[in-house]
Each structure stands twice: as C-alpha cells, then as structure tokens.
Amino acid sequence: MAGFLRKLSAITVRETISRDYLAGIGVRDNVTLVTDPAFNLKPEPCDLTFWPVDPGKGVLGFNVSPLIQKFRPQGENPDVLKGEIVGFLREVIDSQGFSVLLIPHVDPLDGSTFNSDSNYMRDIFEQLGDRASRVGMVVGSLNAAELKYVLSQVTYFIGARTHATIGAISSSVPTLSIAYSVKAKGLNRDLFETDELVVDTPTVSHRTLKDAFEMLMRKEGAIRGRLAEVLPAWKEAGGRPARLLKSMLSA
C-alpha cells in the first residue's frame, strides 16, 4: 500500500498525525497538508423551533453517534454509555444552569436507523423528558449548512462526529471532541497545540465529561482568542486541494 501511495500524483491530509504516519511509511513527496473544506462552509439560517424553551445561562450543544459504541469496552451494554451521558447532561442542567440542545449530525438519506444519530440520540432525549423546558433536539432534514448555523448559535459544543465539531470550531464556539480515531486528536493538536479538549471514547463517563466541560468553561476566553488568531489561515488553507487540482489539470 505504501508503494501504491507513492505512485499517486497528490495526497492531501487534513492534520499532522496522518501526515507524520505517511512519512513514517515513506510517503512524503506527494503529500500536502490542507484544512478540511468544512471550515469554509457558510452557514445558512434556519428555523430554530427545536431550541430549548428556557435557555438558562446558555445552551450546550451535544452530539453523539452510534459509531462510538464500537470503541467502548467489549461486551458493554449500550445503555451504560447512554446512562453516563444522561447523568452528565442532567448535571449540566441542574448544577451548571445551562440548557441542552441535542444535535444529530449524520442520518441515512433513506430514513433507516443504521448509523443514525437521530435514532441513537432520541433515547437520550426521552430520558431527559422530566427537564423538557431545558432540553431540545434538532429535528427535520437540515442540510450541512443549516446544521452549521445551528452549531454556530450554541454557547458550547461537545461532539463525536468530526464534521459537527468542525462546524462548531469554525464558528468560534468552544468545543470538546469525543474521539474514536486520530482525526480529533490531530485537529486539536494542530489548532490548539494540545489535545486536552479531547475525550477518548473508551473513557467517556459522567465524570470525564463533567471535568472536561468545566475546563472548557474555564478556558473559554483563551479558546476563543486562539480561534480568532488561527481560523483565517485555516480557512485559507481549505482551498489548497482545489488549487492543487487546478494546477495539475492545467499542467
């Protein structure tokens, strides 16, 4: 596979962990570091009727997917992870004074339940039904740009889907990533020079989410300052793949 990759005209990678991995297997000369094009996606305003009726001190956007269950301890009942998440979100509402907006970000176009964030998160929403005025859940067939608008409106965001976290980060929203691969760590290290804003999927619990959320709130000013500093260059780099392809086709 390394030999095959070396024969390609160009490879683009969106974070340095993957770039360094390729270099480690001898794939260097045709590799270009870029930014995920989702950083450049322009949000489209949409109806926010699903917003929590009582926003409290602010709204925590939250995303989790069925995909992360595969990276939990072998044989674990799916209800264990959901229970930890529900316990954390109840504390966010009751102790921290924030409201919660559940934001599914990936759903099959055919309406099936396979790999569906909405299907997975609906159970979490129902378990928070006793706090109905403080909890909302995105419903309807929003497109990617509309979902980015929703993400841009929350006070903080915690998400497992990479493009959900990119939507929030690129909107300057302080964001915590739930990681099941190197993508989240690579993006965070490149953006913030640390992966302290990443929680590994196997360690997700009421306690780890609580601790990470409290850190997110403490460092909000520094996070927003860092994003104001680096996002212009990151968005500019999002055009590199197109410019690279254009130069190759012109040649």
C-alpha positions as CSV (number, residue, x, y, z in Angstrom):
1,M,0.0,0.0,0.0
2,A,2.9,2.4,0.8
3,G,4.2,1.7,-2.7
4,F,0.8,2.4,-4.3
5,L,0.5,5.7,-2.3
6,R,3.9,6.8,-3.5
7,K,2.8,6.5,-7.1
8,L,-0.2,8.9,-6.7
9,S,0.1,12.4,-8.1
10,A,-1.1,14.0,-4.9
11,I,-2.3,13.1,-1.5
12,T,-4.0,15.7,0.8
13,V,-4.2,15.2,4.5
14,R,-6.0,17.4,7.0
15,E,-4.0,17.0,10.2
16,T,-0.3,16.3,11.1
17,I,-0.8,12.9,12.8
18,S,-1.9,11.4,9.5
19,R,0.9,13.3,7.6
20,D,3.5,12.0,10.0
21,Y,2.2,8.5,9.7
22,L,2.5,8.7,5.9
23,A,6.1,10.0,6.3
24,G,6.8,7.1,8.6
25,I,5.9,4.6,5.8
26,G,7.9,6.5,3.2
27,V,5.1,8.6,1.6
28,R,6.3,12.2,1.7
29,D,7.0,13.9,-1.7
30,N,3.4,13.9,-2.9
31,V,1.7,14.8,0.4
32,T,0.2,18.2,1.0
33,L,-1.2,19.3,4.4
34,V,-4.5,21.0,4.0
35,T,-7.5,22.1,6.1
36,D,-10.8,20.3,5.9
37,P,-13.0,22.2,3.4
38,A,-15.8,22.2,6.0
39,F,-14.0,25.0,7.8
40,N,-15.1,27.2,4.8
41,L,-18.7,26.1,4.7
42,K,-21.0,29.1,5.0
43,P,-23.9,28.7,7.5
44,E,-27.5,29.0,6.2
45,P,-30.0,30.4,8.8
46,C,-32.9,28.1,9.5
47,D,-35.9,27.8,11.8
48,L,-34.9,27.1,15.4
49,T,-38.2,26.0,16.8
50,F,-36.5,23.0,18.4
51,W,-34.4,25.3,20.6
52,P,-34.8,24.8,24.4
53,V,-37.8,26.8,25.7
54,D,-35.8,28.0,28.7
55,P,-32.1,28.6,27.6
56,G,-30.9,29.1,31.1
57,K,-27.3,30.6,31.3
58,G,-26.7,29.4,27.8
59,V,-27.0,26.3,25.5
60,L,-24.7,23.3,25.4
61,G,-24.9,21.7,22.0
62,F,-24.3,17.9,22.3
63,N,-23.7,15.3,19.6
64,V,-23.1,11.6,20.0
65,S,-23.3,8.8,17.4
66,P,-23.9,5.0,17.4
67,L,-20.5,4.6,15.8
68,I,-18.7,5.3,19.1
69,Q,-20.3,2.2,20.8
70,K,-17.9,0.0,18.7
71,F,-15.0,1.6,20.6
72,R,-16.3,1.0,24.1
73,P,-15.2,-2.0,26.3
74,Q,-16.1,-5.3,24.6
75,G,-19.5,-6.6,25.6
76,E,-20.6,-3.4,27.2
77,N,-24.4,-2.9,27.2
78,P,-25.2,0.3,25.0
79,D,-27.4,1.5,27.9
80,V,-24.2,2.0,30.0
81,L,-22.8,4.8,27.8
82,K,-26.2,6.4,27.4
83,G,-26.7,6.4,31.1
84,E,-23.4,8.1,31.7
85,I,-24.3,10.8,29.1
86,V,-27.8,11.3,30.6
87,G,-26.3,11.7,34.0
88,F,-23.8,14.3,32.7
89,L,-26.5,16.3,30.9
90,R,-28.7,16.3,33.9
91,E,-25.9,17.8,35.9
92,V,-25.3,20.4,33.2
93,I,-28.9,21.5,33.6
94,D,-29.3,21.2,37.3
95,S,-25.9,22.2,38.7
96,Q,-24.4,24.3,35.9
97,G,-27.6,26.2,34.9
98,F,-27.2,25.5,31.2
99,S,-29.8,24.1,28.8
100,V,-29.0,21.3,26.3
101,L,-29.6,21.0,22.6
102,L,-29.0,17.5,21.1
103,I,-27.7,17.9,17.6
104,P,-27.8,14.8,15.4
105,H,-25.3,15.3,12.5
106,V,-25.4,12.1,10.4
107,D,-28.6,10.3,9.3
108,P,-29.2,8.0,6.4
109,L,-31.0,9.5,3.4
110,D,-33.3,6.5,3.2
111,G,-34.6,7.1,6.8
112,S,-33.1,3.8,8.1
113,T,-31.9,3.6,11.7
114,F,-28.4,2.3,10.7
115,N,-25.7,4.7,11.8
116,S,-28.4,7.2,12.6
117,D,-27.5,9.9,15.2
118,S,-31.2,10.8,15.5
119,N,-32.2,7.3,16.3
120,Y,-29.4,6.9,18.8
121,M,-30.0,10.3,20.5
122,R,-33.8,10.1,20.6
123,D,-33.5,7.7,23.6
124,I,-31.2,10.2,25.4
125,F,-33.8,13.0,24.7
126,E,-36.6,10.9,26.1
127,Q,-34.7,10.1,29.3
128,L,-34.3,13.9,29.8
129,G,-38.1,14.4,29.4
130,D,-38.5,15.4,33.0
131,R,-36.5,18.6,32.1
132,A,-38.4,19.3,29.0
133,S,-38.2,23.1,29.1
134,R,-34.4,22.9,29.3
135,V,-33.8,20.4,26.5
136,G,-34.3,20.4,22.8
137,M,-33.3,18.2,19.9
138,V,-32.8,19.1,16.2
139,V,-35.4,17.6,14.0
140,G,-36.1,17.7,10.4
141,S,-34.0,17.3,7.3
142,L,-31.5,20.1,7.7
143,N,-28.6,20.3,5.2
144,A,-25.0,20.7,6.3
145,A,-25.0,24.5,6.0
146,E,-28.2,24.7,8.2
147,L,-26.7,22.4,10.7
148,K,-23.6,24.6,10.8
149,Y,-25.9,27.6,11.5
150,V,-27.4,25.7,14.5
151,L,-23.9,24.8,15.7
152,S,-22.9,28.5,15.5
153,Q,-25.7,29.5,17.8
154,V,-24.8,27.3,20.8
155,T,-22.7,28.6,23.7
156,Y,-20.5,25.5,23.9
157,F,-20.4,22.2,22.0
158,I,-19.4,18.6,22.7
159,G,-19.5,16.3,19.7
160,A,-18.4,12.9,18.4
161,R,-18.9,13.5,14.7
162,T,-15.8,15.1,13.2
163,H,-17.7,17.5,10.9
164,A,-20.0,18.5,13.8
165,T,-17.0,19.6,15.8
166,I,-15.5,21.4,12.8
167,G,-18.8,23.2,12.2
168,A,-18.7,24.5,15.8
169,I,-14.9,25.2,15.9
170,S,-15.0,27.1,12.6
171,S,-17.8,29.2,14.1
172,S,-15.6,30.1,17.1
173,V,-17.6,28.0,19.5
174,P,-15.6,26.5,22.4
175,T,-15.7,22.7,21.5
176,L,-14.9,19.4,23.2
177,S,-14.3,16.4,20.9
178,I,-15.2,12.8,21.7
179,A,-12.6,10.9,19.8
180,Y,-12.8,7.4,18.3
181,S,-9.9,7.9,15.9
182,V,-6.8,10.1,15.4
183,K,-8.8,12.7,13.5
184,A,-10.0,14.6,16.5
185,K,-6.6,14.5,18.2
186,G,-4.8,15.6,15.1
187,L,-7.2,18.5,14.5
188,N,-7.0,19.6,18.1
189,R,-3.2,19.4,18.3
190,D,-2.9,21.4,15.2
191,L,-5.4,24.0,16.3
192,F,-4.6,24.4,19.9
193,E,-1.1,22.7,20.2
194,T,-2.7,20.3,22.8
195,D,-5.3,17.6,22.8
196,E,-6.7,18.5,26.3
197,L,-10.1,19.3,24.6
198,V,-10.4,15.7,23.5
199,V,-12.1,12.8,25.5
200,D,-11.3,9.3,24.2
201,T,-14.4,7.3,23.6
202,P,-13.4,4.4,25.9
203,T,-13.1,6.8,28.8
204,V,-16.4,8.7,28.3
205,S,-18.3,8.8,31.5
206,H,-20.4,11.3,33.6
207,R,-17.2,12.2,35.5
208,T,-14.8,12.7,32.5
209,L,-17.4,14.7,30.6
210,K,-18.1,16.9,33.7
211,D,-14.4,17.5,34.2
212,A,-13.8,18.3,30.5
213,F,-16.8,20.6,30.3
214,E,-15.7,22.5,33.4
215,M,-12.3,23.0,31.8
216,L,-14.0,24.2,28.6
217,M,-15.8,26.9,30.5
218,R,-12.7,27.9,32.4
219,K,-10.7,28.3,29.3
220,E,-13.4,29.8,27.1
221,G,-11.6,33.1,26.7
222,A,-8.3,31.5,25.7
223,I,-10.0,29.2,23.3
224,R,-11.9,32.0,21.6
225,G,-8.7,34.0,21.4
226,R,-6.8,31.2,19.8
227,L,-9.5,30.6,17.3
228,A,-9.6,34.3,16.3
229,E,-5.9,34.0,15.7
230,V,-5.7,30.8,13.7
231,L,-9.0,30.5,11.8
232,P,-8.3,32.9,9.0
233,A,-5.2,30.9,8.0
234,W,-7.1,27.6,8.4
235,K,-9.9,28.8,6.2
236,E,-7.4,29.9,3.5
237,A,-5.8,26.5,3.6
238,G,-9.2,24.9,2.9
239,G,-8.8,26.0,-0.7
240,R,-5.5,24.1,-1.2
241,P,-7.0,20.9,-2.6
242,A,-8.9,22.8,-5.3
243,R,-5.8,24.9,-6.2
244,L,-3.6,21.9,-6.3
245,L,-6.0,20.0,-8.6
246,K,-6.4,23.1,-10.8
247,S,-2.6,23.3,-11.2
248,M,-2.3,19.6,-12.0
249,L,-5.1,19.8,-14.6
250,S,-3.5,22.9,-16.2
251,A,-0.1,21.2,-16.4
